[in-house]
Structure formats: structure tokens, C-alpha cells
């Protein structure tokens, strides 16, 4: 069996839908992931979840930054 990787990400409401190369789909709380993204390095995030995530691309950056840093 080959390496399985994320092929697409889409935010629907508060849910991040990640589709993988094997056809599987996982759903995550997008706000929670955005906050975790602020609390760890990109490498740690990838190691934990198996995909890169950029809250800028989904309009979550400001929301999550305020939740984490209280700004």
C-alpha cells in the first residue's frame, strides 16, 4: 500500500473536510485546528494530523489568533 496524503481541504461552516488520496474523508473542527496551528510549528502540526493547514486560506486566521492570543 502506498503513502496516503491529503488531496483537498474545504471549510464548510466550522468543519474542515479533508479528502485523502485513498478516497477517505475526515472532518475536523476548523476553529480548533486553527487554534492548534497557532500553538505549534508547522512540522508538529503535520506530524500530528498528516497534512499542512493554513488558516489564512480559509478565513480563520483572525478568529483563531484572537482566541489564542486575546488580541
mmCIF file as gemmi writes it, N, C-alpha and C atoms, coordinates in Angstrom:
data_model
loop_
_atom_site.group_PDB
_atom_site.id
_atom_site.type_symbol
_atom_site.label_atom_id
_atom_site.label_alt_id
_atom_site.label_comp_id
_atom_site.label_asym_id
_atom_site.label_entity_id
_atom_site.label_seq_id
_atom_site.pdbx_PDB_ins_code
_atom_site.Cartn_x
_atom_site.Cartn_y
_atom_site.Cartn_z
_atom_site.occupancy
_atom_site.B_iso_or_equiv
_atom_site.pdbx_formal_charge
_atom_site.auth_seq_id
_atom_site.auth_asym_id
_atom_site.pdbx_PDB_model_num
ATOM 1 N N . UNK Axp A 1 ? 0.847 -1.179 0 1 0 ? 1 A 1
ATOM 2 C CA . UNK Axp A 1 ? 0 0 0 1 0 ? 1 A 1
ATOM 3 C C . UNK Axp A 1 ? 0.889 1.236 0 1 0 ? 1 A 1
ATOM 4 N N . UNK Axp A 2 ? 0.561 2.241 -0.826 1 0 ? 2 A 1
ATOM 5 C CA . UNK Axp A 2 ? 1.348 3.457 -0.941 1 0 ? 2 A 1
ATOM 6 C C . UNK Axp A 2 ? 1.027 4.46 0.147 1 0 ? 2 A 1
ATOM 7 N N . UNK Axp A 3 ? 1.757 5.539 0.113 1 0 ? 3 A 1
ATOM 8 C CA . UNK Axp A 3 ? 1.57 6.627 1.059 1 0 ? 3 A 1
ATOM 9 C C . UNK Axp A 3 ? 0.247 7.32 0.783 1 0 ? 3 A 1
ATOM 10 N N . UNK Axp A 4 ? -0.548 7.542 1.812 1 0 ? 4 A 1
ATOM 11 C CA . UNK Axp A 4 ? -1.838 8.233 1.689 1 0 ? 4 A 1
ATOM 12 C C . UNK Axp A 4 ? -1.617 9.689 2.079 1 0 ? 4 A 1
ATOM 13 N N . UNK Axp A 5 ? -2.093 10.6 1.245 1 0 ? 5 A 1
ATOM 14 C CA . UNK Axp A 5 ? -1.89 12.019 1.51 1 0 ? 5 A 1
ATOM 15 C C . UNK Axp A 5 ? -3.173 12.793 1.259 1 0 ? 5 A 1
ATOM 16 N N . UNK Axp A 6 ? -3.266 13.956 1.9 1 0 ? 6 A 1
ATOM 17 C CA . UNK Axp A 6 ? -4.435 14.824 1.734 1 0 ? 6 A 1
ATOM 18 C C . UNK Axp A 6 ? -4.39 15.446 0.347 1 0 ? 6 A 1
ATOM 19 N N . UNK Axp A 7 ? -5.514 15.367 -0.364 1 0 ? 7 A 1
ATOM 20 C CA . UNK Axp A 7 ? -5.565 15.939 -1.709 1 0 ? 7 A 1
ATOM 21 C C . UNK Axp A 7 ? -6.393 17.208 -1.775 1 0 ? 7 A 1
ATOM 22 N N . UNK Axp A 8 ? -7.282 17.42 -0.806 1 0 ? 8 A 1
ATOM 23 C CA . UNK Axp A 8 ? -8.055 18.663 -0.803 1 0 ? 8 A 1
ATOM 24 C C . UNK Axp A 8 ? -8.563 18.962 0.598 1 0 ? 8 A 1
ATOM 25 N N . UNK Axp A 9 ? -8.78 20.257 0.826 1 0 ? 9 A 1
ATOM 26 C CA . UNK Axp A 9 ? -9.342 20.737 2.086 1 0 ? 9 A 1
ATOM 27 C C . UNK Axp A 9 ? -10.416 21.754 1.754 1 0 ? 9 A 1
ATOM 28 N N . UNK Axp A 10 ? -11.499 21.705 2.507 1 0 ? 10 A 1
ATOM 29 C CA . UNK Axp A 10 ? -12.582 22.666 2.316 1 0 ? 10 A 1
ATOM 30 C C . UNK Axp A 10 ? -13.237 22.924 3.664 1 0 ? 10 A 1
ATOM 31 N N . UNK Axp A 11 ? -13.48 24.197 3.957 1 0 ? 11 A 1
ATOM 32 C CA . UNK Axp A 11 ? -14.193 24.543 5.182 1 0 ? 11 A 1
ATOM 33 C C . UNK Axp A 11 ? -15.664 24.717 4.852 1 0 ? 11 A 1
ATOM 34 N N . UNK Axp A 12 ? -16.5 23.977 5.579 1 0 ? 12 A 1
ATOM 35 C CA . UNK Axp A 12 ? -17.951 24.066 5.443 1 0 ? 12 A 1
ATOM 36 C C . UNK Axp A 12 ? -18.484 24.422 6.824 1 0 ? 12 A 1
ATOM 37 N N . UNK Axp A 13 ? -18.943 25.656 6.976 1 0 ? 13 A 1
ATOM 38 C CA . UNK Axp A 13 ? -19.342 26.122 8.308 1 0 ? 13 A 1
ATOM 39 C C . UNK Axp A 13 ? -18.124 26.17 9.201 1 0 ? 13 A 1
ATOM 40 N N . UNK Axp A 14 ? -18.151 25.408 10.285 1 0 ? 14 A 1
ATOM 41 C CA . UNK Axp A 14 ? -16.999 25.314 11.201 1 0 ? 14 A 1
ATOM 42 C C . UNK Axp A 14 ? -16.224 24.026 11 1 0 ? 14 A 1
ATOM 43 N N . UNK Axp A 15 ? -16.529 23.279 9.975 1 0 ? 15 A 1
ATOM 44 C CA . UNK Axp A 15 ? -15.916 21.974 9.763 1 0 ? 15 A 1
ATOM 45 C C . UNK Axp A 15 ? -14.918 22.015 8.617 1 0 ? 15 A 1
ATOM 46 N N . UNK Axp A 16 ? -13.714 21.497 8.872 1 0 ? 16 A 1
ATOM 47 C CA . UNK Axp A 16 ? -12.724 21.318 7.818 1 0 ? 16 A 1
ATOM 48 C C . UNK Axp A 16 ? -12.876 19.897 7.294 1 0 ? 16 A 1
ATOM 49 N N . UNK Axp A 17 ? -13.175 19.777 6.013 1 0 ? 17 A 1
ATOM 50 C CA . UNK Axp A 17 ? -13.324 18.475 5.37 1 0 ? 17 A 1
ATOM 51 C C . UNK Axp A 17 ? -12.043 18.205 4.583 1 0 ? 17 A 1
ATOM 52 N N . UNK Axp A 18 ? -11.353 17.118 4.941 1 0 ? 18 A 1
ATOM 53 C CA . UNK Axp A 18 ? -10.101 16.756 4.282 1 0 ? 18 A 1
ATOM 54 C C . UNK Axp A 18 ? -10.33 15.461 3.52 1 0 ? 18 A 1
ATOM 55 N N . UNK Axp A 19 ? -10.056 15.497 2.219 1 0 ? 19 A 1
ATOM 56 C CA . UNK Axp A 19 ? -10.173 14.303 1.38 1 0 ? 19 A 1
ATOM 57 C C . UNK Axp A 19 ? -8.771 13.777 1.108 1 0 ? 19 A 1
ATOM 58 N N . UNK Axp A 20 ? -8.617 12.452 1.199 1 0 ? 20 A 1
ATOM 59 C CA . UNK Axp A 20 ? -7.318 11.802 1.067 1 0 ? 20 A 1
ATOM 60 C C . UNK Axp A 20 ? -7.213 11.032 -0.245 1 0 ? 20 A 1
ATOM 61 N N . UNK Axp A 21 ? -5.976 10.73 -0.616 1 0 ? 21 A 1
ATOM 62 C CA . UNK Axp A 21 ? -5.694 10.075 -1.891 1 0 ? 21 A 1
ATOM 63 C C . UNK Axp A 21 ? -6.317 8.687 -2.006 1 0 ? 21 A 1
ATOM 64 N N . UNK Axp A 22 ? -6.638 8.057 -0.901 1 0 ? 22 A 1
ATOM 65 C CA . UNK Axp A 22 ? -7.278 6.741 -0.952 1 0 ? 22 A 1
ATOM 66 C C . UNK Axp A 22 ? -8.801 6.834 -1.005 1 0 ? 22 A 1
ATOM 67 N N . UNK Axp A 23 ? -9.332 8.069 -1.094 1 0 ? 23 A 1
ATOM 68 C CA . UNK Axp A 23 ? -10.777 8.27 -1.166 1 0 ? 23 A 1
ATOM 69 C C . UNK Axp A 23 ? -11.442 8.502 0.18 1 0 ? 23 A 1
ATOM 70 N N . UNK Axp A 24 ? -10.699 8.349 1.261 1 0 ? 24 A 1
ATOM 71 C CA . UNK Axp A 24 ? -11.285 8.561 2.585 1 0 ? 24 A 1
ATOM 72 C C . UNK Axp A 24 ? -11.454 10.053 2.861 1 0 ? 24 A 1
ATOM 73 N N . UNK Axp A 25 ? -12.341 10.35 3.795 1 0 ? 25 A 1
ATOM 74 C CA . UNK Axp A 25 ? -12.644 11.727 4.174 1 0 ? 25 A 1
ATOM 75 C C . UNK Axp A 25 ? -12.635 11.808 5.697 1 0 ? 25 A 1
ATOM 76 N N . UNK Axp A 26 ? -12 12.847 6.228 1 0 ? 26 A 1
ATOM 77 C CA . UNK Axp A 26 ? -12.033 13.104 7.669 1 0 ? 26 A 1
ATOM 78 C C . UNK Axp A 26 ? -12.537 14.517 7.878 1 0 ? 26 A 1
ATOM 79 N N . UNK Axp A 27 ? -13.244 14.715 8.99 1 0 ? 27 A 1
ATOM 80 C CA . UNK Axp A 27 ? -13.77 16.031 9.322 1 0 ? 27 A 1
ATOM 81 C C . UNK Axp A 27 ? -13.21 16.477 10.665 1 0 ? 27 A 1
ATOM 82 N N . UNK Axp A 28 ? -12.86 17.754 10.728 1 0 ? 28 A 1
ATOM 83 C CA . UNK Axp A 28 ? -12.266 18.351 11.92 1 0 ? 28 A 1
ATOM 84 C C . UNK Axp A 28 ? -12.972 19.66 12.225 1 0 ? 28 A 1
ATOM 85 N N . UNK Axp A 29 ? -12.935 20.071 13.488 1 0 ? 29 A 1
ATOM 86 C CA . UNK Axp A 29 ? -13.414 21.393 13.873 1 0 ? 29 A 1
ATOM 87 C C . UNK Axp A 29 ? -12.378 22.403 13.383 1 0 ? 29 A 1
ATOM 88 N N . UNK Axp A 30 ? -12.744 23.234 12.422 1 0 ? 30 A 1
ATOM 89 C CA . UNK Axp A 30 ? -11.805 24.155 11.783 1 0 ? 30 A 1
ATOM 90 C C . UNK Axp A 30 ? -11.254 25.192 12.761 1 0 ? 30 A 1
ATOM 91 N N . UNK Axp A 31 ? -12.073 25.662 13.681 1 0 ? 31 A 1
ATOM 92 C CA . UNK Axp A 31 ? -11.619 26.65 14.66 1 0 ? 31 A 1
ATOM 93 C C . UNK Axp A 31 ? -10.592 26.02 15.597 1 0 ? 31 A 1
ATOM 94 N N . UNK Axp A 32 ? -10.858 24.821 16.053 1 0 ? 32 A 1
ATOM 95 C CA . UNK Axp A 32 ? -9.912 24.129 16.936 1 0 ? 32 A 1
ATOM 96 C C . UNK Axp A 32 ? -8.578 23.9 16.232 1 0 ? 32 A 1
ATOM 97 N N . UNK Axp A 33 ? -8.633 23.452 14.966 1 0 ? 33 A 1
ATOM 98 C CA . UNK Axp A 33 ? -7.398 23.233 14.219 1 0 ? 33 A 1
ATOM 99 C C . UNK Axp A 33 ? -6.641 24.537 14.017 1 0 ? 33 A 1
ATOM 100 N N . UNK Axp A 34 ? -7.363 25.609 13.72 1 0 ? 34 A 1
ATOM 101 C CA . UNK Axp A 34 ? -6.719 26.908 13.551 1 0 ? 34 A 1
ATOM 102 C C . UNK Axp A 34 ? -6.014 27.357 14.813 1 0 ? 34 A 1
ATOM 103 N N . UNK Axp A 35 ? -6.642 27.136 15.952 1 0 ? 35 A 1
ATOM 104 C CA . UNK Axp A 35 ? -6.019 27.49 17.229 1 0 ? 35 A 1
ATOM 105 C C . UNK Axp A 35 ? -4.795 26.619 17.496 1 0 ? 35 A 1
ATOM 106 N N . UNK Axp A 36 ? -4.879 25.348 17.19 1 0 ? 36 A 1
ATOM 107 C CA . UNK Axp A 36 ? -3.731 24.464 17.373 1 0 ? 36 A 1
ATOM 108 C C . UNK Axp A 36 ? -2.59 24.865 16.447 1 0 ? 36 A 1
ATOM 109 N N . UNK Axp A 37 ? -2.916 25.317 15.247 1 0 ? 37 A 1
ATOM 110 C CA . UNK Axp A 37 ? -1.91 25.77 14.29 1 0 ? 37 A 1
ATOM 111 C C . UNK Axp A 37 ? -1.085 26.908 14.89 1 0 ? 37 A 1
ATOM 112 N N . UNK Axp A 38 ? -1.725 27.8 15.651 1 0 ? 38 A 1
ATOM 113 C CA . UNK Axp A 38 ? -1.015 28.902 16.299 1 0 ? 38 A 1
ATOM 114 C C . UNK Axp A 38 ? -0.123 28.416 17.436 1 0 ? 38 A 1
ATOM 115 N N . UNK Axp A 39 ? -0.446 27.291 18.024 1 0 ? 39 A 1
ATOM 116 C CA . UNK Axp A 39 ? 0.264 26.824 19.219 1 0 ? 39 A 1
ATOM 117 C C . UNK Axp A 39 ? 1.427 25.883 18.922 1 0 ? 39 A 1
ATOM 118 N N . UNK Axp A 40 ? 1.625 25.5 17.67 1 0 ? 40 A 1
ATOM 119 C CA . UNK Axp A 40 ? 2.702 24.555 17.354 1 0 ? 40 A 1
ATOM 120 C C . UNK Axp A 40 ? 3.341 24.904 16.019 1 0 ? 40 A 1
ATOM 121 N N . UNK Axp A 41 ? 4.488 24.318 15.768 1 0 ? 41 A 1
ATOM 122 C CA . UNK Axp A 41 ? 5.158 24.533 14.484 1 0 ? 41 A 1
ATOM 123 C C . UNK Axp A 41 ? 4.4 23.793 13.382 1 0 ? 41 A 1
ATOM 124 N N . UNK Axp A 42 ? 4.663 24.195 12.146 1 0 ? 42 A 1
ATOM 125 C CA . UNK Axp A 42 ? 4.048 23.522 11.009 1 0 ? 42 A 1
ATOM 126 C C . UNK Axp A 42 ? 4.448 22.046 10.97 1 0 ? 42 A 1
ATOM 127 N N . UNK Axp A 43 ? 5.712 21.763 11.309 1 0 ? 43 A 1
ATOM 128 C CA . UNK Axp A 43 ? 6.176 20.376 11.32 1 0 ? 43 A 1
ATOM 129 C C . UNK Axp A 43 ? 5.426 19.537 12.351 1 0 ? 43 A 1
ATOM 130 N N . UNK Axp A 44 ? 5.222 20.089 13.539 1 0 ? 44 A 1
ATOM 131 C CA . UNK Axp A 44 ? 4.472 19.366 14.577 1 0 ? 44 A 1
ATOM 132 C C . UNK Axp A 44 ? 3.028 19.145 14.148 1 0 ? 44 A 1
ATOM 133 N N . UNK Axp A 45 ? 2.434 20.175 13.538 1 0 ? 45 A 1
ATOM 134 C CA . UNK Axp A 45 ? 1.058 20.043 13.067 1 0 ? 45 A 1
ATOM 135 C C . UNK Axp A 45 ? 0.969 18.919 12.04 1 0 ? 45 A 1
ATOM 136 N N . UNK Axp A 46 ? 1.897 18.898 11.076 1 0 ? 46 A 1
ATOM 137 C CA . UNK Axp A 46 ? 1.89 17.858 10.047 1 0 ? 46 A 1
ATOM 138 C C . UNK Axp A 46 ? 2.083 16.478 10.664 1 0 ? 46 A 1
ATOM 139 N N . UNK Axp A 47 ? 2.986 16.381 11.623 1 0 ? 47 A 1
ATOM 140 C CA . UNK Axp A 47 ? 3.227 15.093 12.279 1 0 ? 47 A 1
ATOM 141 C C . UNK Axp A 47 ? 1.975 14.591 13.002 1 0 ? 47 A 1
ATOM 142 N N . UNK Axp A 48 ? 1.234 15.515 13.608 1 0 ? 48 A 1
ATOM 143 C CA . UNK Axp A 48 ? 0.038 15.144 14.362 1 0 ? 48 A 1
ATOM 144 C C . UNK Axp A 48 ? -1.139 14.79 13.442 1 0 ? 48 A 1
ATOM 145 N N . UNK Axp A 49 ? -1.355 15.593 12.396 1 0 ? 49 A 1
ATOM 146 C CA . UNK Axp A 49 ? -2.556 15.435 11.569 1 0 ? 49 A 1
ATOM 147 C C . UNK Axp A 49 ? -2.304 14.827 10.186 1 0 ? 49 A 1
ATOM 148 N N . UNK Axp A 50 ? -1.063 14.862 9.722 1 0 ? 50 A 1
ATOM 149 C CA . UNK Axp A 50 ? -0.749 14.26 8.428 1 0 ? 50 A 1
ATOM 150 C C . UNK Axp A 50 ? -1.026 15.149 7.23 1 0 ? 50 A 1
ATOM 151 N N . UNK Axp A 51 ? -1.282 16.435 7.465 1 0 ? 51 A 1
ATOM 152 C CA . UNK Axp A 51 ? -1.464 17.378 6.364 1 0 ? 51 A 1
ATOM 153 C C . UNK Axp A 51 ? -1.08 18.77 6.84 1 0 ? 51 A 1
ATOM 154 N N . UNK Axp A 52 ? -0.706 19.613 5.889 1 0 ? 52 A 1
ATOM 155 C CA . UNK Axp A 52 ? -0.441 21.017 6.197 1 0 ? 52 A 1
ATOM 156 C C . UNK Axp A 52 ? -1.763 21.763 6.222 1 0 ? 52 A 1
ATOM 157 N N . UNK Axp A 53 ? -1.798 22.808 7.016 1 0 ? 53 A 1
ATOM 158 C CA . UNK Axp A 53 ? -3.015 23.592 7.161 1 0 ? 53 A 1
ATOM 159 C C . UNK Axp A 53 ? -2.634 25.054 7.196 1 0 ? 53 A 1
ATOM 160 N N . UNK Axp A 54 ? -3.391 25.876 6.524 1 0 ? 54 A 1
ATOM 161 C CA . UNK Axp A 54 ? -3.151 27.313 6.51 1 0 ? 54 A 1
ATOM 162 C C . UNK Axp A 54 ? -4.466 28.022 6.784 1 0 ? 54 A 1
ATOM 163 N N . UNK Axp A 55 ? -4.657 28.525 8.009 1 0 ? 55 A 1
ATOM 164 C CA . UNK Axp A 55 ? -5.931 29.182 8.314 1 0 ? 55 A 1
ATOM 165 C C . UNK Axp A 55 ? -6.168 30.451 7.496 1 0 ? 55 A 1
ATOM 166 N N . UNK Axp A 56 ? -5.104 31.03 6.906 1 0 ? 56 A 1
ATOM 167 C CA . UNK Axp A 56 ? -5.287 32.188 6.027 1 0 ? 56 A 1
ATOM 168 C C . UNK Axp A 56 ? -6.189 31.82 4.851 1 0 ? 56 A 1
ATOM 169 N N . UNK Axp A 57 ? -5.97 30.647 4.304 1 0 ? 57 A 1
ATOM 170 C CA . UNK Axp A 57 ? -6.693 30.22 3.104 1 0 ? 57 A 1
ATOM 171 C C . UNK Axp A 57 ? -8.18 30.012 3.365 1 0 ? 57 A 1
ATOM 172 N N . UNK Axp A 58 ? -8.557 29.83 4.59 1 0 ? 58 A 1
ATOM 173 C CA . UNK Axp A 58 ? -9.95 29.529 4.915 1 0 ? 58 A 1
ATOM 174 C C . UNK Axp A 58 ? -10.645 30.66 5.678 1 0 ? 58 A 1
ATOM 175 N N . UNK Axp A 59 ? -9.974 31.811 5.809 1 0 ? 59 A 1
ATOM 176 C CA . UNK Axp A 59 ? -10.572 32.944 6.514 1 0 ? 59 A 1
ATOM 177 C C . UNK Axp A 59 ? -10.648 32.779 8.023 1 0 ? 59 A 1
ATOM 178 N N . UNK Axp A 60 ? -9.84 31.887 8.569 1 0 ? 60 A 1
ATOM 179 C CA . UNK Axp A 60 ? -9.893 31.591 10.001 1 0 ? 60 A 1
ATOM 180 C C . UNK Axp A 60 ? -8.796 32.279 10.803 1 0 ? 60 A 1
ATOM 181 N N . UNK Axp A 61 ? -7.836 32.862 10.13 1 0 ? 61 A 1
ATOM 182 C CA . UNK Axp A 61 ? -6.646 33.388 10.798 1 0 ? 61 A 1
ATOM 183 C C . UNK Axp A 61 ? -6.999 34.373 11.912 1 0 ? 61 A 1
ATOM 184 N N . UNK Axp A 62 ? -7.762 35.404 11.599 1 0 ? 62 A 1
ATOM 185 C CA . UNK Axp A 62 ? -8.087 36.433 12.597 1 0 ? 62 A 1
ATOM 186 C C . UNK Axp A 62 ? -8.899 35.877 13.76 1 0 ? 62 A 1
ATOM 187 N N . UNK Axp A 63 ? -9.853 35.018 13.462 1 0 ? 63 A 1
ATOM 188 C CA . UNK Axp A 63 ? -10.68 34.414 14.514 1 0 ? 63 A 1
ATOM 189 C C . UNK Axp A 63 ? -9.809 33.614 15.475 1 0 ? 63 A 1
ATOM 190 N N . UNK Axp A 64 ? -8.968 32.751 14.931 1 0 ? 64 A 1
ATOM 191 C CA . UNK Axp A 64 ? -8.142 31.875 15.766 1 0 ? 64 A 1
ATOM 192 C C . UNK Axp A 64 ? -7.062 32.657 16.499 1 0 ? 64 A 1
ATOM 193 N N . UNK Axp A 65 ? -6.467 33.655 15.85 1 0 ? 65 A 1
ATOM 194 C CA . UNK Axp A 65 ? -5.453 34.48 16.504 1 0 ? 65 A 1
ATOM 195 C C . UNK Axp A 65 ? -6.039 35.159 17.736 1 0 ? 65 A 1
ATOM 196 N N . UNK Axp A 66 ? -7.236 35.688 17.61 1 0 ? 66 A 1
ATOM 197 C CA . UNK Axp A 66 ? -7.88 36.359 18.746 1 0 ? 66 A 1
ATOM 198 C C . UNK Axp A 66 ? -8.185 35.373 19.876 1 0 ? 66 A 1
ATOM 199 N N . UNK Axp A 67 ? -8.605 34.17 19.528 1 0 ? 67 A 1
ATOM 200 C CA . UNK Axp A 67 ? -8.887 33.164 20.557 1 0 ? 67 A 1
ATOM 201 C C . UNK Axp A 67 ? -7.622 32.74 21.295 1 0 ? 67 A 1
ATOM 202 N N . UNK Axp A 68 ? -6.523 32.597 20.565 1 0 ? 68 A 1
ATOM 203 C CA . UNK Axp A 68 ? -5.279 32.126 21.174 1 0 ? 68 A 1
ATOM 204 C C . UNK Axp A 68 ? -4.546 33.246 21.902 1 0 ? 68 A 1
ATOM 205 N N . UNK Axp A 69 ? -4.464 34.415 21.271 1 0 ? 69 A 1
ATOM 206 C CA . UNK Axp A 69 ? -3.651 35.5 21.817 1 0 ? 69 A 1
ATOM 207 C C . UNK Axp A 69 ? -4.463 36.598 22.495 1 0 ? 69 A 1
ATOM 208 N N . UNK Axp A 70 ? -5.779 36.531 22.401 1 0 ? 70 A 1
ATOM 209 C CA . UNK Axp A 70 ? -6.627 37.508 23.057 1 0 ? 70 A 1
ATOM 210 C C . UNK Axp A 70 ? -6.496 38.918 22.518 1 0 ? 70 A 1
ATOM 211 N N . UNK Axp A 71 ? -6.143 39.044 21.274 1 0 ? 71 A 1
ATOM 212 C CA . UNK Axp A 71 ? -5.953 40.372 20.672 1 0 ? 71 A 1
ATOM 213 C C . UNK Axp A 71 ? -7.224 40.883 20.06 1 0 ? 71 A 1
